[in-house]
């Protein structure tokens, strides 16, 4: 007849291991290869429009895929914005980037290194509404040996009127 006390201890150890693994996975923070430089944001206002330049720094020894990829299974870099209350986003562009072409076997790809700036054009739709801009940069980073899982770098920008 099996010893029920030993069986109970085995199950307790098993559940303790599961809980430990779960807590460990939750505590691991996703490493980012791109930094948002909030203190270097540039804002230009006219009577009708607001132009915002969002600077990002790609960490040394890494590059991210371009926003334009060919049919080569690389994941393009994308930027997404939440609609800011009281403002309408008229458009955006990758206005400054260090671009390089890499050849990996038979594949040619364009990558971005060092700096990336995105310029965003907004129109105010509500008077006296402060701007609260939220978004994320979706990218895949690589180094000289491997590519990493795609990342979402979230950013926020709060401006007074």
N, C-alpha and C positions, 0 to 999 in steps of 0.2 A: 504494500500500500504506500503510495507516495506521501512524503512528509509535507503536510500542508503549510507548515511554517516556512520551510525552504522555498516552496512554490510561491508563497506570498512575498518573500524577500526578493526572489528573482523578478517578479512583476513590479515591485517597488523600485528596484534598481533600473529596470527597463523604462518605467515612467519617468524616473529622475533623469535618465539619459536623454529622453525625448524633450523634457522641459529645458534641460541645459542647452541642447542643440537649438531649440526654438529661441530662447533668450539670446544666445550667441549670435544667431542670424539677425535678430532685430537690432543688435547693438553694432553691427558692422555698418560703417558709413560708406556710401558709394564714393569712390575717388573720382574727382573731376580733373580734366586735363585742360580746361578753359576757365579763366577767371573773368567775372564782370567787374569792370573798373568804374564803380558808381561815382567816385570822386572826380572822374575825368569826363563826365557827361557834359556835352555842349548843348545849349539851348539858344535858339534864335527865334525872336517873336516879331511878327509884323502885325498890321491891323487885322488881317484875315487868317493868317496861318501861324502855326508853331512848328519849327523844325528841330528835331532832337537827334543828336548823334550819340549812339550807344557804343562805347568802346569795350572790346573784349581782348584778352591776352591769351594766346595759346601757349601753353607751357613749353619750355625749352626741351628739345629732343622729341617733341611730338608734333603731329600735324593732324588736321581734321579733313574729312572729305569736303570737296567743294559743294556749293549749292547746285551746281550743274554736274550731273553725272551721266555718263553714257550707259549703254546697256551692258554693264559689267558687274552687276550685283553689289556694288558699293552703295552705302546708305548716304544720301545727300544731306548736307547741313540745311536745317530749316529754322526759321524764327517764327514764333507765334505770339500774338498779343491778345489779351482780353480786351473787349471793348470798354474803353474808359468812359465812365459816366460824365456826360456833358461835353464830350468830344467825339469827333468822327475821324477815324484813321483814313487818310486819303491814299496812302501808299508807303512803301518802304523799299530800300535797296541795300545791297551789300556794297557800300560806297568806298570802302578801303580794305584791301586785303593783300597780303603777300601770297601770291599764287606760284605754285611749282607744278611741273608735270613729272609724274613718276611712271616708270614702266616696270610692271611686275609680270615677268614672263611675256605672254602675248597681250596682256592688258595694259592699256594706257589710262592713267587717271590724273585728274587735276586735284591738288590738295591745297589747303590753306595753312600757313605757318605764321608764328609770331603774333601778328596783329590782325584784328578783324573789327571793322566799324560798320554799324548798320545805321542808316539815316532814315528817320521816320518823319512823315509829314502829317500834321493833324489840323483840323479845323474845329474851333470852339463852337458848340451848338447851344450852350447855356451860359448866361452871363454870371460872372462871379463864382464860378465853380473851380475849386482847386483840382489840379491834374493828379490822378493816381493811376499810374501805368504799371501793369503787371504782365509778365510774359515768360516765355522760356525759349532757350536755344536748344534745339535737338541736333545732336552731332554724334559722329563716330570718330574716335581718335585712334591713331596708329603710331607706332614707333618703327624703328628699323627692322624689327623682328616679327611683330604681330599687330593685329587690330583688336580692339576691345569692344565689348558690348556697347551699343548706343547709350547715350546719356541725355538727360534733360537738366539743363542748368537754369534754374528759376531765378528771376530778377524782379525787382520792384523799384519804382521811381516815384517819389512824392514831391510835388512842386506846389508852391503857393500860387495864387492867381497870377 
